[in-house]
Amino acid sequence: MEAKKQKKWKKSYTYVLVANAIYIAIFFLIMQLYS
């Protein structure tokens, strides 16, 4: 049960990292457009 909980947490954490990477990429593109 503990391992299953950890696996689920790790998967959701991966989604957070992917979302952060996308936000950073969009922010960088906007900075490039307006600089």
C-alpha positions, 0 to 999 in steps of 0.5 A, a space after each residue: 500500500 505504501 509503495 502504491 501511494 508513493 508511485 501515485 505521488 511520483 506520477 502527479 509530481 511528474 505532471 507538475 514538473 511538465 506543467 512548470 516546463 511548459 510555463 517557463 517555455 511560454 514565458 521565455 517565448 513572450 520575453 523574446 517577442 517583447 524584447 
